[in-house]
């Protein structure tokens, strides 16, 4: 099995279906338990906590760097010591492998690996 964090996102122009919930849940099992799939199985979300604003902002900037490198961009909400990240693939209006690849890369950032 290929480790998600070692994969690269594939360009997605649509025309393929979003992952069905069973396939998404199989990929979810490879991520840190902080990640959750939305009720409608269209988004992947996690919340992160930090000691202060500086650490939160540094994490947000690191996630933005990963997103730019993968050309796959999440919604990021953050405040003084919290950050919420939501991935989904707009072109398929749901989840794709790209979302799980990026979430795995974010896990590596958050876990210091």
Secondary structure in CASP SS format (residue, H / E / C, confidence):
PFRMAT SS
TARGET T0000
AUTHOR 0000-0000-0000
METHOD secondary structure of the structure
MODEL  1
X C 1.00
X C 1.00
X C 1.00
X H 1.00
X H 1.00
X H 1.00
X C 1.00
X C 1.00
X C 1.00
X C 1.00
X C 1.00
X C 1.00
X C 1.00
X C 1.00
X C 1.00
X C 1.00
X C 1.00
X C 1.00
X C 1.00
X C 1.00
X H 1.00
X H 1.00
X H 1.00
X H 1.00
X H 1.00
X H 1.00
X H 1.00
X H 1.00
X C 1.00
X C 1.00
X C 1.00
X C 1.00
X C 1.00
X C 1.00
X C 1.00
X E 1.00
X E 1.00
X C 1.00
X C 1.00
X C 1.00
X C 1.00
X C 1.00
X C 1.00
X E 1.00
X E 1.00
X E 1.00
X E 1.00
X E 1.00
X E 1.00
X C 1.00
X C 1.00
X C 1.00
X H 1.00
X H 1.00
X H 1.00
X H 1.00
X H 1.00
X H 1.00
X H 1.00
X H 1.00
X H 1.00
X H 1.00
X H 1.00
X H 1.00
X H 1.00
X H 1.00
X H 1.00
X H 1.00
X H 1.00
X H 1.00
X C 1.00
X C 1.00
X C 1.00
X C 1.00
X E 1.00
X E 1.00
X E 1.00
X E 1.00
X C 1.00
X C 1.00
X C 1.00
X E 1.00
X E 1.00
X E 1.00
X E 1.00
X E 1.00
X E 1.00
X C 1.00
X E 1.00
X H 1.00
X H 1.00
X H 1.00
X C 1.00
X E 1.00
X C 1.00
X C 1.00
X H 1.00
X H 1.00
X H 1.00
X H 1.00
X H 1.00
X H 1.00
X H 1.00
X H 1.00
X H 1.00
X H 1.00
X H 1.00
X H 1.00
X H 1.00
X H 1.00
X H 1.00
X C 1.00
X C 1.00
END
